[in-house]
Amino acid sequence: MSDAELVLRSTRVITPEGTRAASVAVADGTITAVLPYDAPVPAGARLEDLGDHVLLPGLVDTHVHVNDPGRTEWEGFWTATRAAAAGGITTLVDMPLNSLPPTTTVPHLRTKQRVAADKAHIDVGFWGGALPDNIKELRPLHEAGVFGFKAFLSPSGVDEFPHLERDPLARTMAEIAAFDGLLIVHAEDPRLLASAPQQPGPRYADFLASRPRDAEDTAIAQLIREAKALHARVHVLHLSSSDALPMIAEARAEGVRITVETCPHYLTLTAEEVPDGASEFKCCPPIREAANQDLLWQALADGTIDCVVTDHSPSTADLKTGDFATAWGGISGLQLSLAAVWTEARRRGHGLEDVVRWMSARTSELVGLDDRKGAIAVGRDADFAVLAPDETFTVDPVALQHRNRVTAYAGKTLHGVVKSTWLRGQRIVAGGEFTEPKGRLLTRTH
């Protein structure tokens, strides 16, 4: 510990070996030692005694729509990263669409990096986009450091990011597999969506019927077939249909290189509780029934679902109309994701170690940052969240850092208050006070 600049001490530190009382030493932004709780503090080091608050690794959210540049009025790097920091997230990976331009060429990536550089309160990486006409751009984007490639199998909702039909999907997957990249996929079948009943209006039941489980299941089956044939790496985004879980488990047992995420809103909200006209609950795929939710939790517990990410997809309030057919589909959840998941996890008998695994360790692994992020361990970045897990708060939209404070969690009482968030050994938010942006732009290194 002789080189320590900072020591954080807590009776509850979540490490890969379990939760224990410990002193965590930090120097030059890196964890240098995880020592017994009563280890002496070296001369010159500053001690932060956290008492019984839990010290956990900063969360890594690999599914965030920042929408900057081009649709910055929807969110933006400044507000998104402040909201993330307030919620204990220290790293996010930005999706390639809803910004203008989309991240589908290296010049477009450079544009986004320039915009983010001086606005990021936390570390930020980028996904590339896979379109029908940009296959030649995929390898250059990979070499420029994107963490993988996002594709839609059904219309994305924005004209500048068209979806992949079956043949373009196969060609795209083959190209990405050639350099062992990662393809991440919004999996809903467009033909089944088109044939589903389309009844505009305020009734949530009508919207739910318009996005049937079969659309997800069929698209995931197609994805599995292509990935198996090409030995490609694929990741299913925002899984909401529990019906797809058996085929995913079977594919994995057969050696298909497939991973799966789900989102806090699928784990904590149910179709039965969505009021008619409340389009702040609208997302695609949709929030489904309570029985479906139970099976998602079971799949998290048994490892069929790998991780939990927000799919933070905000818009201006005027786009959240009372008509589910025309309202923008997306849930804003960056600041509340940890508390929302922890509230439901504890009710179902899961511990904070499980939440850290789903929201930090496995997300870090997904994007190849597990040598730097996702754990309180020697050599990792000194990124932390300090949590009072038993304290509660009632969600007040006015208190959110999101640019547009539309939330499906308004009025809900949640467990888990983030007391402070640390990035590379520097406290970046505490008590609602933020430092100036200290985030770095991340690129894939392996």
N, C-alpha and C positions, 0 to 999 in steps of 0.2 A: 504493500500500500504506500510505499515511500513516494511514488509519483502522483498520488491522488491529489486532485484539486477540490473535489467535492465528495462527500459521503452522505447518502440518503439512507436513513435507518427507519425500519418499520417492524412491528411485530408480525406483519403479514405481507410477505413478499412472494409474488407468484413467479416461480422459476420453472424450468423444464422438469426439474426433479420433484416439484410439488410446492406447496405453500409453507413458508417457514419464517421465523424471525431472522432478520439478516441485516447486514450493513452492505450497501452497494457502493463501491468506489468508482469514481469517474475521473478520467483525465483526457484532455484533448477531445472531448465529445464522445469518448468511447468508454464502455464498461471495462474496468481493469481488474476487478475482483468482486466476488460475492462471498462475503465473510460472515462469521458468526455475529449475532446481534451486538454483543458487547465487545467486539474487537476495538482496540484503541484507535482513536482518530489521529492520523499522522500530523505532525507539525505543519502548519500552513494550510491544511485542508479545512474547508468549511463544512460544518455538520448541519444537515437538515433532518431534524427529528420529526417524523411523520406520525408518531404515536401508534394508534391502532388503525389508522387509515391504511387501506390496501395499496401497495405499490405494484402496479402491473405494467407490462410492456405497452407502449403506445400502440393503438390499433392501426391496422393497415387496411384501408378501404379501397378495393381494386375495381369498384364500379361506381363512378361519379360522373355526372354530366355537369361540367362547369359552364359550358355555353359561351366561352370567351375566347376570341373576339366574335363579333357579329351579332350575338344575341345576349350581350352583357346585361341588358335590362332584365333578363331572366335570372341571372346569377352573377358570375364573374369570379376571378381568382381571389380577389380581396375578401369578398364576403363568404365564399365557399370555404376557404381555408381558415377563416376566423371561426365559422360555425363548426368546422371539423375539430379545430383545436379546443373549442369550448366543450366538445363532447368526448375528448380523450383520444381523438384520432391524430396521429402524427405523420402519416403518409397516406396519400391518395393517388390513384391512377385514373387519369381523365379519359373519358370516352371520346371517340373521334368525331361524333356527330352532334348536331345542334349548335355547333360553332360555325362561323363562316370566316374562312374556308374550313371544311372538314379536314381531318388529319389523314389525307389519302395520298399525299406526295411528300417528299422530303422538304421542298420549299414551304408547303403548308405546315409541316411540323415545326420548321424554324420560325414561322410566323407566330405559332402558338407559344413556343418557348420564349420568344422575345416578350410577348404580352405577359406571360406568367412570372418572368424572372424577378421583378421587383415588387410583386404583389403577394407572393406566397408566404403565408405564416407557417406552413408546414412543408414537408418534402412532397414533391409532385413528380410523377412520371406520366407517360402517355401511351395509350393504345393507338395503333394505326387502324385504318379502315380498309376493308376489302369490298370493292365494288365490281360490277360486271366488266368494267372497262379499265381497271387499273392493275391488272395482274403484273405488268412489267414494273410497277412501282413497289411491289411487296418486298423484294429482296433489298433494294436500296433503303427502304424504311427500316427493315430489320437491322441492316448494318448501321443505320443512324441511331439505333438504340431503343426503338419502340418495344414494348413488352409482349406484343402479339397483335392479332388482327381481329377486329370486330366485323361480323357479318350478320345481316338479317335474312331470314328465309321468307319473310312476309314484309309488306310495305312498312317502312320505318316511321312514317308520319311527316318526314321532311323530304322535299323533292330532290335535294342535292345528294341524298344518300340512298340510292335505289337498292332493292333487295336482290339476292342471288337466287335464280331459278336452279333447277337440278343440274344441268350441264355446267353452267358457270361455277356452281358450288364445287363440283368434282374437279374442275380445272384449278380453281383457287386452292382447294385443299391439297392437291398434288404439288402445286408450286410451293406452298408453305411447308409441306412435309419434306420437300427436297433440301431445305436448310434447317429442318427440325424446329420450326417455329410453332407457335401456339395459335389456333383459331378458336375464337370465342364467339358463341352463336346465340342470337335471339331466335329461339326455335318455336315457331308457330307456322302451321301449314297454310298457305294463302288460299288454296282451293276450299279447304274446310271452313276457313273464316268467311269466305265469300258465300258459301252455301248455308251458313248459320242464319237463324232468324235475325233480321236487323230491324229493330223497333226503336226509333228515336224517342227521346223523352227523359223524364226525371227518374224513372223506376230503375233501381239498381238490378233487380231481377232480370230485366230486359237486357241490360248491358252484360250481365254475367252469361246469359244465354248466347250472346253474340260472340263470345270468346270461349268456346267449349274446350274441355280437357282434351278431346280427341285431336284438336289442332296442335296442341303441344306434343301429345304422345306420338302422332304420326311424323311430325318433324324431327323429333328426337330419334325415332326409329331410323329415319333416313340418314341422319347424322351418324348414327352408330354403324350403319352399313358402309358408308363411305370411309369412315375412319378405320374400320376393320380391314377394308380392302387395301388401304394405302398405308397402314400402320402410322396414321397421323395422330397428332396430339390435338384433342378437341376439349372444349369446356362449355358446358351448358349454362347459359346465363339465367338468372332469376327464375328458377324452377318454381312453379306454383301447383302443378298437377301431380298429386301423389300416385296417380295411375301409372306414371312413367317409371316409378322407382324399381319395380321388379326387373324391367328390361335393362335398366342402367346397372343394377347389381349383377345381372347375368352377363352383360357385356364386359364388365370389369373382370369378372371371374374368368372370362375367355381371353383376357389379355388386351382388350381394347383400351387404348390410352385416353380415358375419358374422366373428367372431373366435373363437379356439379356445385353450384351455389344456390342458395335461396336468400331471402331478404327479410328484414325485421317485420315489414308489414304483413307478409304471409304467415309469420310466426306469432304475431301478436294481435292482429285484427281479423275479423271474420265477416263473411258475407251477411250473416244474420244480423249484425249490428250496424250495417251501413245504412244511414237514412236515405230515403229517396231525395234526389236533388243535391246530395252532398258529394260533388265531384272532386273534392279534395281527396277522396278515397279512390279515385279512378287511376288505374295503372294497367299496363298490358305486359304479360298476362294478368288477369284480375285476381283480386283477393277472393278466395273461395271459402267453402263452408268449414265449420268447426271440425267436422270429422276428417276432412282433408288435412286440416292443420295438424291434428293429432298424429297423422302418419308422417308428415314432414318432420315433426319433432323426433319421432321414432327413428327416421332415417338419419337425422343428425347424430343421434345417440349411437347408432350402429356403424356410422361412417359412410353410408351410401351417399349422403350429402356431405361435401367436404367443408364448406365454409359459408359464412354469412356476410353479406355486403349490402350497402344501402340501396343501390340503384337510385341515388339521389337525382331526381329529374324534375327540376322546378320549372315554373313559368310565371309570367305576370298574372296577377289575380284576375284580370279580365278574361283570360283564357280558360279559367275554371268556371265555366257556365253551369247552370243547373241542368243542362241536357247532357246526359252521359255520352251520347253519340258524338257530340261536337266538342266537348270539353277536352282540353289537353290532358293526355294520360301520363301521369307521373306523380310520385310521392316524394316530398321533401323530407329527408330524414337524417341528414348528417349529424346535427347537434344532438339528436335524441336516440340514435341507434343503440348505443351502449346501454343506456338506461332502459329502453324498451325491451331489448333482448334479455337483459338481466332480470327485469321484473317478471317476465314470463318464465324464464329458465328456473329461477328460484322457486316459483310456484310449482313447477313440475319436478323439483328435486335435483336439478343440476346445480353445479357449483361454479364459482367464478373461474376456476381452472378450465372448465369446459368452454365458457364464453371466450376466454383468451385463446384457446385452441382454435375455435371457429372464426374469430374475428381478427386475429393477429398472426398466430403461428402458421396456420394453413393458407391464409391469404398471402403471406410473405413467400411461402413455398410456391404458390401458384405462379408468381411473377419472378421467381428466382432471386428474391431479396433476402432469403433466409440465412445468408451469411452476414447480414447487416441489420436486419429488422426482425421483429416478431418474438423476441425472447429476452429475458433478463439473464444474460450469460456473458462471460468474458469474450471480448472482441466485438460484441454487437454495439450498434449505436446506442447512446444513452438517452433513448426515447422512452418516456414514462407517462402514465396517467396515475394520478393519486385519487382514489375513490373512497367515498364513505358509503359502503354498500347498503347499509340499513337505513340511511336517511332517505326521506321522500320529498318530492316536489310535485306541484301541479303545473302542467304545461300551460304556460301563458304565451301565446304567439308573439306578443310585444317583446318578450325577453329573448327571442331567437335572433341569432346573428345572420340568418339567411336574408338575402336581399328582399325576397317576397315571402312574407310570413304567413303563408297558407299552409296549414298542417292538419293531417288526419288525427293528430294526437291532442288537439286542443281540449283542455279540461280534464285530461287523464292524469291520474296520480301515479307516478313512477318511482321505483326504488333506484338508488344509486346516484349520488351527487358527485360530480367531478370537481375536486377541490383545486387541482392544478394540473397543468400539462407541461411536459418538459421535452425539449428537442435538442439532442446532442448535449445534454447536461445543462441547458439553459432553460429556465422557467419562462414559458411564452404566454401563459395565461394563468391567472389566479384571482379569485374573487371578482370576476368580471372585468379585470384589467388586463389589457393585452400589450405586449411589447411590439416594436416595429417588426415587419416581416423578416424572418430568419430562415425561411425554407430554402432548400436547394432543389434544383432540377435533376431528376434521376434518369438514368438510362440503363437499359439491360446490359449486364456484364457477362452473362453466361447463359 
